[in-house]
């Protein structure tokens, strides 16, 4: 059972966003909030402890990508901080907001944008880039869509200063392996090489079959964390995805009901 430290009056997303100034958001969280359909202000006055059984189970080591705070509860009192590049055991994710619970010397909650699975954190030796490129694994088949240009450069690093290794034209299919956190670049596999393409020029190719990479993943009736839970996908479960709506994947369940899952825990099936 959730134990409330303080429960504010819950308002609609639009009304609450208008009522809470940006300054109400802790500074270590404010810049990480990028999802257009996620309203973090909803939880500012709702400091909640979660029993481990209430979390979306992860049970894996994640790597910190920034010097983020460890908090007693989502948006709660600061207990310490994580160190970029170090590994932390993630117990699970809060089911209704984007926070991970970690367990270790200092146990608590860290905003999800600052932790990535250990297997998706890679080191790069590119001299033009900061060592330690952090990836949000998001395996998808995509195709080039070009507006106002005849071609797109494919580079060796997630920067316009990276060396150009190929030039692609509209309609070319590429396999995306992840997006570089806090940037506009996708990491891709092209002709057996790891390359980078600006996300302005890539569109997901649908429909495509994808598999769940988490132990369990909630299926919701709308493309946001406040949607009603319709069911769950277990690790390895496959679905035929028909669309990507603001980082949420849409598919038809066995009974024909339309469901949505957060794309961070889905990967394309080759």
Backbone bond lengths (Angstrom), bond angles and torsions (degrees), N, CA, C in turn:
res aa  C-N    CA-C-N  psi(-1)  N-CA   C-N-CA  omega(-1)  CA-C   N-CA-C  phi
1 X - - - 1.450 - - 1.519 109.26 -
2 X 1.341 117.66 137.73 1.443 121.49 179.57 1.519 109.85 -73.74
3 X 1.341 116.32 137.54 1.456 121.96 -179.30 1.506 107.96 -111.14
4 X 1.288 119.53 112.03 1.443 123.68 -174.95 1.528 110.43 -82.05
5 X 1.335 115.72 128.22 1.448 119.96 170.79 1.529 108.78 -81.85
6 X 1.304 114.27 -40.85 1.451 119.78 177.39 1.508 107.79 -156.62
7 X 1.285 118.30 130.19 1.465 121.37 -179.25 1.513 109.22 -120.66
8 X 1.299 116.54 111.25 1.459 120.47 177.80 1.505 110.10 -81.37
9 X 1.294 115.82 172.87 1.454 121.04 178.08 1.514 108.14 -72.59
10 X 1.316 116.96 124.79 1.459 121.42 -178.96 1.519 109.32 -80.45
11 X 1.307 116.33 131.45 1.447 122.36 -179.20 1.503 108.66 -119.71
12 X 1.299 117.54 168.84 1.458 120.73 175.70 1.514 108.10 -66.22
13 X 1.343 116.83 157.88 1.459 120.93 -176.73 1.514 111.62 -57.60
14 X 1.339 117.76 -43.27 1.443 119.97 -176.81 1.515 111.56 -68.96
15 X 1.320 116.39 -44.55 1.454 119.63 -178.18 1.509 111.36 -66.15
16 X 1.321 116.35 -38.96 1.455 120.39 -178.21 1.511 111.65 -69.34
17 X 1.341 115.71 -39.59 1.453 118.97 178.90 1.519 110.48 -62.00
18 X 1.331 117.40 -35.14 1.447 121.61 179.94 1.521 110.64 -73.86
19 X 1.341 116.80 -32.78 1.450 120.69 -175.00 1.516 112.94 -78.87
20 X 1.354 117.52 -25.67 1.455 121.21 -174.96 1.520 110.34 -104.07
21 X 1.319 119.83 117.43 1.462 121.22 177.67 1.512 110.59 -69.81
22 X 1.321 116.53 158.96 1.456 121.03 -179.43 1.522 110.90 -57.84
23 X 1.330 117.62 -32.49 1.452 120.85 -177.16 1.514 113.13 -64.51
24 X 1.356 117.36 -15.29 1.461 120.29 178.94 1.514 111.75 -72.94
25 X 1.344 117.22 -16.89 1.451 121.67 -178.63 1.520 110.15 -84.18
26 X 1.339 118.37 128.06 1.471 119.57 176.19 1.526 110.42 -52.65
27 X 1.323 117.50 139.78 1.463 121.88 -172.50 1.515 113.36 -62.95
28 X 1.342 117.67 -29.55 1.460 119.62 -178.31 1.519 112.11 -76.96
29 X 1.338 116.98 -7.85 1.455 121.60 -178.59 1.521 110.85 -109.24
30 X 1.326 117.05 -33.34 1.451 122.10 -169.26 1.525 112.76 -54.25
31 X 1.332 117.46 -45.56 1.451 120.16 -175.68 1.522 112.76 -73.06
32 X 1.323 117.56 -20.00 1.465 120.28 -177.07 1.511 112.23 -82.97
33 X 1.311 118.10 -17.98 1.460 121.16 -175.95 1.517 108.93 -77.99
34 X 1.319 116.13 107.42 1.457 120.24 -175.69 1.524 113.60 -127.25
35 X 1.330 118.07 -14.24 1.451 120.15 -177.40 1.532 110.17 -70.76
36 X 1.337 116.94 123.53 1.451 120.54 -175.86 1.517 113.26 -66.96
37 X 1.332 117.41 -22.34 1.466 120.05 -177.26 1.525 112.22 -101.82
38 X 1.353 117.51 10.62 1.461 120.15 -177.45 1.517 109.91 -113.95
39 X 1.313 117.76 125.92 1.448 122.72 -178.08 1.525 110.06 -110.10
40 X 1.341 118.17 92.01 1.458 120.55 -175.59 1.519 113.35 -67.01
41 X 1.334 117.49 -23.26 1.467 119.88 -179.26 1.527 111.58 -62.31
42 X 1.311 116.52 -20.82 1.461 120.75 179.79 1.519 111.28 -59.11
43 X 1.344 116.58 -24.15 1.455 119.60 -173.18 1.534 113.66 -109.33
44 X 1.344 117.12 0.36 1.454 119.75 -175.85 1.525 111.95 -58.95
45 X 1.321 117.58 -40.94 1.464 121.30 -178.65 1.528 111.72 -103.62
46 X 1.321 116.16 26.87 1.455 120.16 -177.41 1.525 109.04 -132.87
47 X 1.339 115.43 59.12 1.455 120.99 -178.28 1.523 109.61 -67.03
48 X 1.294 115.97 113.23 1.453 121.76 -169.48 1.519 111.42 -125.29
49 X 1.334 115.98 135.10 1.459 120.93 168.61 1.523 107.79 -92.06
50 X 1.318 116.43 144.42 1.462 120.90 177.90 1.522 109.31 -117.99
51 X 1.318 116.19 134.84 1.458 119.57 166.39 1.520 107.23 -68.13
52 X 1.316 116.62 147.39 1.466 119.44 -179.15 1.525 111.82 -57.06
53 X 1.318 116.85 -31.47 1.467 120.39 -178.90 1.525 112.21 -68.00
54 X 1.338 117.26 -17.70 1.462 121.32 -179.78 1.521 112.42 -86.98
55 X 1.312 117.18 -14.24 1.454 121.14 -176.31 1.525 111.07 -80.41
56 X 1.339 115.45 154.42 1.461 120.61 168.62 1.533 105.78 -73.56
57 X 1.296 117.09 110.46 1.467 121.70 -170.63 1.527 111.54 -61.91
58 X 1.330 116.07 133.47 1.462 122.26 174.14 1.523 109.86 -121.84
59 X 1.348 117.56 -58.93 1.452 121.04 175.96 1.516 113.90 57.76
60 X 1.334 116.92 52.65 1.471 120.74 -178.36 1.522 109.55 -150.46
61 X 1.326 115.58 162.86 1.457 120.97 177.68 1.524 110.42 -84.28
62 X 1.331 115.45 129.13 1.458 122.27 177.41 1.535 107.97 -118.20
63 X 1.329 115.68 155.22 1.458 121.39 -179.66 1.522 109.75 -107.83
64 X 1.329 116.48 136.02 1.465 121.38 178.35 1.525 109.76 -76.23
65 X 1.334 116.45 137.35 1.458 121.27 -179.48 1.518 112.10 -106.92
66 X 1.329 117.82 -3.75 1.462 121.09 -179.97 1.523 108.62 -157.62
67 X 1.330 115.83 167.03 1.459 121.99 -179.97 1.529 108.99 -81.61
68 X 1.342 116.55 73.90 1.467 122.62 -174.64 1.529 111.19 -96.46
69 X 1.313 114.24 157.03 1.455 120.29 -178.48 1.536 112.63 -79.30
70 X 1.335 115.60 145.66 1.468 122.29 168.19 1.529 105.36 -99.01
71 X 1.324 116.52 126.12 1.463 120.32 -174.13 1.530 111.61 -117.80
72 X 1.320 114.87 155.67 1.465 121.11 -179.19 1.511 111.42 -64.06
73 X 1.316 116.75 -30.22 1.464 124.81 177.92 1.516 106.58 -155.82
74 X 1.333 119.58 165.92 1.463 119.05 176.12 1.520 110.89 -51.81
75 X 1.319 117.51 122.93 1.463 124.62 -178.44 1.529 112.19 66.90
76 X 1.323 118.17 14.87 1.461 121.64 -175.68 1.523 113.91 -91.94
77 X 1.329 115.58 -162.83 1.457 123.31 -177.34 1.526 111.35 -62.09
78 X 1.324 116.92 138.30 1.462 122.46 179.93 1.526 110.09 -74.93
79 X 1.328 116.39 127.89 1.465 122.70 178.66 1.526 112.14 -104.72
80 X 1.311 116.04 -24.40 1.458 121.02 -176.76 1.518 108.83 173.48
81 X 1.319 116.83 -157.62 1.459 120.38 179.65 1.514 110.10 -148.80
82 X 1.331 115.74 158.94 1.460 121.52 175.92 1.527 108.26 -93.41
83 X 1.317 116.04 159.17 1.456 122.09 -179.72 1.523 109.63 -109.57
84 X 1.325 118.65 125.04 1.467 120.99 179.91 1.521 111.77 -52.93
85 X 1.331 115.17 132.88 1.460 120.52 178.48 1.505 114.70 91.29
86 X 1.344 117.71 -13.60 1.461 120.43 179.18 1.532 111.21 -90.93
87 X 1.327 115.07 154.43 1.459 122.37 -176.69 1.533 111.05 -95.12
88 X 1.335 115.83 141.09 1.467 122.39 179.23 1.525 109.26 -135.22
89 X 1.329 115.96 143.59 1.463 120.13 179.74 1.520 109.21 -82.83
90 X 1.327 116.26 118.86 1.457 122.24 179.65 1.529 109.00 -96.39
91 X 1.322 115.26 116.12 1.467 120.65 178.97 1.520 110.07 -69.97
92 X 1.336 116.57 -47.11 1.449 120.35 -178.82 1.513 111.35 -179.07
93 X 1.326 115.20 179.78 1.465 122.08 -179.61 1.520 109.62 -111.55
94 X 1.326 116.31 139.81 1.462 120.26 176.65 1.532 108.80 -61.46
95 X 1.322 118.13 135.64 1.464 120.40 -173.87 1.518 114.40 -72.17
96 X 1.341 117.99 -18.16 1.457 119.49 -174.50 1.521 113.98 -124.50
97 X 1.318 117.84 10.06 1.461 121.07 174.01 1.516 108.54 -159.66
98 X 1.342 116.04 160.84 1.462 120.21 -169.14 1.530 112.51 -88.63
99 X 1.331 115.32 69.24 1.464 121.99 178.51 1.523 109.92 -131.87
100 X 1.342 115.66 140.78 1.450 121.36 173.50 1.526 109.06 -101.52
101 X 1.326 116.51 144.11 1.457 121.24 171.36 1.514 107.47 -99.48
102 X 1.354 116.79 125.48 1.447 121.07 179.45 1.522 109.86 -110.51
103 X 1.328 115.53 155.82 1.459 121.40 179.65 1.521 108.36 -128.28
104 X 1.334 116.97 132.31 1.452 120.70 -179.32 1.510 111.07 172.61
105 X 1.321 117.04 -149.38 1.461 120.46 178.10 1.517 111.29 -57.72
106 X 1.328 115.92 -38.60 1.462 122.34 171.50 1.520 106.87 -124.04
107 X 1.306 117.00 112.91 1.464 121.42 -179.37 1.522 109.47 -98.37
108 X 1.310 116.02 141.38 1.458 119.81 179.54 1.514 110.73 170.25
109 X 1.322 116.22 -155.63 1.454 122.26 -173.33 1.528 110.73 -115.00
110 X 1.337 115.44 136.73 1.460 122.27 178.73 1.526 107.74 -127.25
111 X 1.334 116.28 137.77 1.458 119.47 179.56 1.531 109.65 -60.13
112 X 1.330 116.73 134.15 1.460 121.86 -168.29 1.520 114.63 -61.51
113 X 1.331 118.36 -28.83 1.463 120.18 -177.57 1.525 113.05 -65.36
114 X 1.337 116.96 -14.78 1.460 120.42 -175.91 1.522 113.65 -98.55
115 X 1.319 118.58 4.39 1.458 121.73 179.05 1.517 109.47 -131.05
116 X 1.320 117.16 135.52 1.461 121.51 177.16 1.524 108.62 -129.40
117 X 1.341 117.90 151.82 1.466 119.86 178.22 1.519 111.65 -54.38
118 X 1.329 116.04 142.04 1.449 120.09 -177.56 1.512 113.69 -55.45
119 X 1.330 116.82 -36.26 1.464 119.57 -177.64 1.521 112.25 -72.09
120 X 1.342 117.87 -15.69 1.459 119.92 -177.76 1.516 112.45 -102.18
121 X 1.349 116.69 4.21 1.458 120.39 178.20 1.515 107.96 -98.36
122 X 1.306 116.90 118.23 1.461 120.58 -175.96 1.520 110.57 -121.91
123 X 1.314 115.46 153.61 1.459 122.20 175.93 1.519 109.09 -100.18
124 X 1.310 116.79 135.26 1.458 120.23 177.34 1.527 109.66 -116.38
125 X 1.323 117.23 144.82 1.460 120.69 -179.57 1.525 111.14 -105.22
126 X 1.341 117.11 10.05 1.453 120.13 178.23 1.529 109.59 -59.14
127 X 1.343 117.14 125.98 1.465 120.25 -177.28 1.518 112.03 -70.07
128 X 1.334 117.36 -19.54 1.460 120.30 -178.52 1.510 111.81 -88.94
129 X 1.318 116.99 -3.48 1.460 120.54 -176.22 1.522 110.81 -121.69
130 X 1.325 116.21 158.34 1.454 121.17 175.80 1.515 109.11 -72.76
131 X 1.323 117.42 129.86 1.462 121.32 179.95 1.527 109.81 -62.87
132 X 1.317 115.88 133.89 1.452 119.88 178.71 1.511 112.38 101.46
133 X 1.324 118.45 55.29 1.457 121.80 178.64 1.514 109.69 -71.91
134 X 1.321 117.76 123.71 1.460 121.93 -179.43 1.519 109.75 -100.14
135 X 1.313 115.34 130.66 1.450 120.43 -177.17 1.517 111.63 -113.71
136 X 1.310 115.83 140.32 1.451 121.94 166.88 1.525 105.02 -95.63
137 X 1.338 116.56 106.27 1.458 120.41 -175.97 1.525 109.56 -62.93
138 X 1.301 115.21 122.84 1.458 120.50 -179.38 1.518 108.01 -147.21
139 X 1.318 116.99 78.89 1.455 121.33 -174.38 1.523 110.73 -75.61
140 X 1.322 115.82 118.42 1.453 122.52 -179.55 1.520 109.53 -146.92
141 X 1.321 115.85 149.94 1.450 119.53 167.28 1.522 106.97 -87.76
142 X 1.326 117.09 129.29 1.454 121.39 -179.49 1.520 109.85 -131.13
143 X 1.334 115.59 165.71 1.449 119.64 176.06 1.524 109.22 -131.65
144 X 1.327 114.92 156.14 1.453 120.56 -177.65 1.525 109.83 -74.57
145 X 1.323 116.18 134.22 1.462 121.61 172.78 1.522 106.61 -132.65
146 X 1.296 117.21 116.28 1.461 122.09 -169.45 1.524 110.22 -116.66
147 X 1.323 115.81 128.97 1.452 121.58 177.53 1.525 108.72 -124.20
148 X 1.314 116.75 123.79 1.459 120.57 178.49 1.509 113.93 77.55
149 X 1.332 117.44 13.05 1.464 121.03 178.26 1.516 108.45 -150.11
150 X 1.322 116.06 155.25 1.461 119.83 -178.48 1.518 112.31 -93.07
151 X 1.348 116.42 -16.26 1.462 119.88 -178.09 1.524 109.01 -160.95
152 X 1.341 115.18 168.89 1.466 121.83 -179.51 1.522 109.35 -129.74
153 X 1.316 116.20 138.19 1.462 121.41 179.06 1.528 111.45 -82.36
154 X 1.311 116.43 138.68 1.458 123.97 174.69 1.524 106.77 -105.83
155 X 1.351 116.95 129.15 1.463 119.69 -169.60 1.527 112.33 -121.02
156 X 1.329 114.73 164.49 1.465 121.39 -178.79 1.522 112.49 -84.30
157 X 1.333 117.97 -9.78 1.460 122.53 -178.37 1.520 108.93 -146.47
158 X 1.331 117.87 155.84 1.473 121.18 -178.21 1.530 111.96 -77.24
159 X 1.327 115.15 63.18 1.461 121.50 -178.47 1.523 108.11 -164.09
160 X 1.325 116.08 150.76 1.460 119.21 177.88 1.524 112.14 -70.04
161 X 1.326 116.31 -7.66 1.467 119.75 174.65 1.523 111.94 -89.79
162 X 1.344 117.16 -5.79 1.460 120.47 177.58 1.517 111.00 -68.23
163 X 1.302 116.90 149.21 1.464 121.38 -179.34 1.523 110.96 -65.00
164 X 1.313 117.03 141.52 1.469 122.41 179.26 1.527 108.63 -83.75
165 X 1.337 116.47 124.53 1.463 120.25 -179.39 1.526 112.26 -109.50
166 X 1.342 116.61 -16.42 1.459 120.49 179.10 1.516 109.07 -162.84
167 X 1.327 115.31 162.03 1.463 122.17 175.59 1.518 107.04 -127.72
168 X 1.336 116.70 122.60 1.460 121.40 -175.56 1.521 111.02 -110.00
169 X 1.318 115.21 149.30 1.460 121.66 178.34 1.526 110.49 -106.76
170 X 1.315 115.92 167.37 1.462 121.66 -177.23 1.530 111.25 -58.19
171 X 1.323 115.11 136.96 1.450 121.12 178.40 1.510 114.30 95.34
172 X 1.324 118.06 -10.69 1.466 121.70 178.35 1.526 109.85 -66.27
173 X 1.321 117.04 133.91 1.471 121.07 179.34 1.518 110.22 -91.94
174 X 1.335 116.29 135.99 1.460 121.76 175.78 1.523 108.63 -132.79
175 X 1.318 115.28 156.04 1.467 120.36 177.95 1.525 108.37 -104.80
176 X 1.331 115.63 114.70 1.456 121.94 -179.73 1.518 109.47 -86.49
177 X 1.319 117.15 131.55 1.470 121.41 179.21 1.524 112.67 -103.96
178 X 1.321 117.33 -15.93 1.460 119.68 177.36 1.514 111.38 170.60
179 X 1.337 116.15 169.06 1.455 118.76 173.92 1.526 109.58 -113.18
180 X 1.314 115.89 140.24 1.458 121.50 -179.99 1.522 107.60 -72.75
181 X 1.337 116.47 122.92 1.454 121.05 -173.01 1.521 112.00 -57.26
182 X 1.340 113.56 139.47 1.469 122.23 176.00 1.521 113.19 61.56
183 X 1.341 116.94 26.29 1.463 121.07 176.63 1.524 108.80 -135.82
184 X 1.332 115.44 176.64 1.457 122.10 178.03 1.526 111.50 -102.92
185 X 1.348 116.74 24.91 1.452 120.67 -174.03 1.523 112.16 -115.81
186 X 1.342 114.30 139.88 1.460 121.56 171.74 1.528 109.20 -102.24
187 X 1.335 115.94 140.29 1.458 120.56 168.26 1.518 107.03 -87.38
188 X 1.325 116.95 133.54 1.460 121.28 -175.13 1.528 110.80 -133.49
189 X 1.312 114.18 159.27 1.459 120.65 172.15 1.527 107.30 -107.14
190 X 1.324 115.96 119.43 1.466 119.88 -177.59 1.524 109.09 -140.71
191 X 1.334 115.18 120.99 1.473 121.43 -177.80 1.522 111.95 53.55
192 X 1.347 115.58 38.20 1.449 120.48 176.56 1.516 114.58 79.84
193 X 1.322 118.03 3.09 1.450 121.50 -179.74 1.522 111.09 -113.29
194 X 1.342 116.25 154.27 1.455 121.68 173.41 1.521 107.89 -89.50
195 X 1.328 115.94 119.92 1.462 121.21 -176.31 1.529 108.72 -133.61
196 X 1.333 115.88 175.08 1.461 121.03 -177.59 1.526 109.68 -132.25
197 X 1.355 114.15 137.09 1.461 121.25 -179.78 1.524 107.91 -133.18
198 X 1.315 116.39 138.18 1.462 121.24 178.44 1.524 109.66 -63.75
199 X 1.342 117.04 135.01 1.468 119.84 -174.76 1.528 113.39 -69.75
200 X 1.320 117.62 -8.63 1.473 119.80 177.35 1.519 111.69 -64.32
201 X 1.339 116.90 -20.49 1.455 120.74 -171.72 1.523 114.09 -111.79
202 X 1.324 117.49 11.74 1.458 120.01 -177.41 1.526 111.03 -122.62
203 X 1.314 115.57 139.57 1.463 122.08 176.49 1.524 108.73 -129.54
204 X 1.358 118.32 137.32 1.465 120.22 177.61 1.528 111.32 -60.97
205 X 1.279 115.13 146.38 1.464 121.75 178.82 1.524 108.61 -100.80
206 X 1.310 116.88 114.28 1.466 120.59 -178.61 1.519 110.30 -123.65
207 X 1.362 117.08 153.93 1.474 125.98 -1.96 1.531 111.84 -78.07
208 X 1.341 115.93 157.62 1.457 121.49 173.55 1.527 109.06 -150.36
209 X 1.321 114.79 149.58 1.465 120.63 -178.04 1.520 109.79 -84.52
210 X 1.343 115.19 131.53 1.452 120.42 -178.95 1.522 109.57 -131.65
211 X 1.341 115.78 154.14 1.463 121.76 -178.17 1.523 110.07 -119.97
212 X 1.323 115.75 149.14 1.460 122.36 178.99 1.528 109.49 -75.82
213 X 1.338 117.07 130.90 1.467 120.88 -179.76 1.529 112.53 -103.60
214 X 1.339 117.37 -8.98 1.467 121.16 177.26 1.527 109.40 -88.90
215 X 1.337 116.11 165.14 1.458 119.01 175.92 1.520 110.41 -64.51
216 X 1.330 116.70 -44.53 1.464 122.44 173.73 1.519 107.91 -143.56
217 X 1.317 117.19 148.63 1.457 122.29 -177.98 1.527 109.14 -144.44
218 X 1.333 116.25 125.61 1.460 120.51 -179.52 1.527 111.03 -69.37
219 X 1.323 115.44 138.72 1.459 123.17 171.04 1.522 106.71 -102.27
220 X 1.328 117.33 124.92 1.466 121.23 -175.64 1.518 111.27 -114.52
221 X 1.350 115.35 163.58 1.462 119.64 -176.71 1.524 113.06 -88.17
222 X 1.323 117.73 0.13 1.461 121.84 176.47 1.523 108.63 -149.54
223 X 1.325 116.00 165.36 1.461 121.00 -174.72 1.521 112.21 -85.56
224 X 1.328 116.56 58.58 1.462 121.38 175.37 1.522 109.13 -164.13
225 X 1.335 115.80 164.51 1.455 121.13 -174.65 1.529 112.79 -71.68
226 X 1.322 117.69 -14.09 1.463 120.29 178.92 1.526 112.12 -89.36
227 X 1.334 117.38 -2.91 1.461 120.60 179.46 1.518 112.07 -66.04
228 X 1.328 115.88 149.82 1.468 120.82 178.64 1.526 110.38 -65.58
229 X 1.326 115.88 141.57 1.463 121.29 179.39 1.529 109.67 -79.21
230 X 1.329 115.49 122.61 1.468 121.58 179.83 1.525 112.17 -95.66
231 X 1.320 116.19 -22.99 1.458 120.49 -177.66 1.517 108.99 171.10
232 X 1.320 116.44 -163.86 1.464 120.79 179.70 1.522 110.12 -137.59
233 X 1.325 114.77 152.78 1.460 121.53 167.07 1.517 106.94 -105.18
234 X 1.313 116.91 140.92 1.451 122.05 175.79 1.520 109.44 -101.60
235 X 1.319 115.81 164.19 1.463 120.53 -177.62 1.529 110.53 -54.66
236 X 1.330 115.36 126.10 1.456 120.70 178.70 1.514 114.65 93.27
237 X 1.339 118.37 -13.24 1.466 120.55 177.72 1.521 109.93 -61.68
238 X 1.327 116.54 137.75 1.464 121.52 -177.58 1.523 110.98 -111.96
239 X 1.337 115.04 142.72 1.460 121.14 176.35 1.519 108.37 -137.54
240 X 1.320 115.65 158.62 1.460 121.95 177.77 1.523 108.04 -98.05
241 X 1.320 116.56 103.40 1.462 121.93 -174.65 1.527 110.25 -81.27
242 X 1.338 115.14 133.00 1.466 119.69 -176.71 1.523 113.44 -106.69
243 X 1.341 117.99 -17.68 1.463 119.25 -177.63 1.522 110.17 -163.68
244 X 1.327 115.38 159.56 1.462 123.52 174.83 1.522 106.68 -119.15
245 X 1.334 116.67 115.45 1.458 121.46 -177.87 1.521 109.75 -117.95
246 X 1.334 116.31 97.39 1.464 121.55 178.08 1.528 112.34 53.20
247 X 1.336 116.37 52.04 1.464 124.00 177.48 1.523 113.40 76.29
248 X 1.325 117.58 10.00 1.467 121.89 175.03 1.521 108.46 -115.74
249 X 1.320 116.33 135.36 1.462 122.15 -177.79 1.516 110.54 -97.74
250 X 1.314 115.80 132.03 1.462 122.38 -177.24 1.525 110.45 -102.58
251 X 1.331 116.33 137.36 1.463 120.43 177.09 1.530 109.52 -155.45
252 X 1.317 115.40 165.56 1.458 121.14 178.14 1.522 109.38 -96.37
253 X 1.337 116.19 128.35 1.449 121.06 176.92 1.529 109.39 -77.12
254 X 1.322 116.60 173.16 1.459 120.61 -174.75 1.525 112.78 -59.32
255 X 1.348 117.23 -31.55 1.458 119.94 179.63 1.526 113.27 -88.76
256 X 1.347 116.51 7.25 1.451 120.78 179.04 1.517 114.63 91.77
257 X 1.333 117.52 -8.40 1.456 121.35 178.98 1.531 110.18 -69.05
258 X 1.330 115.82 138.87 1.456 120.58 177.73 1.526 108.95 -80.66
259 X 1.325 116.38 128.17 1.459 121.69 179.19 1.516 111.07 -126.04
260 X 1.341 115.48 161.92 1.458 122.01 -179.76 1.530 109.72 -132.37
261 X 1.334 116.11 140.25 1.464 121.19 173.88 1.517 108.46 -131.17
262 X 1.336 115.67 150.03 1.462 120.59 179.76 1.523 108.92 -71.31
263 X 1.338 116.84 132.77 1.458 120.12 -168.65 1.527 115.29 -71.92
264 X 1.340 118.28 -13.36 1.459 120.55 -178.50 1.529 112.13 -61.01
265 X 1.338 116.51 -25.72 1.462 120.40 -174.24 1.528 112.96 -110.35
266 X 1.333 116.12 24.11 1.458 121.00 177.47 1.514 109.73 -127.61
267 X 1.338 115.97 144.18 1.451 120.69 -178.84 1.525 109.68 -138.08
268 X 1.325 116.38 142.03 1.449 120.63 -177.72 1.529 110.05 -65.64
269 X 1.316 116.02 143.91 1.465 122.27 177.50 1.512 107.79 -95.97
270 X 1.333 115.85 120.25 1.470 119.92 -179.20 1.519 111.00 -65.65
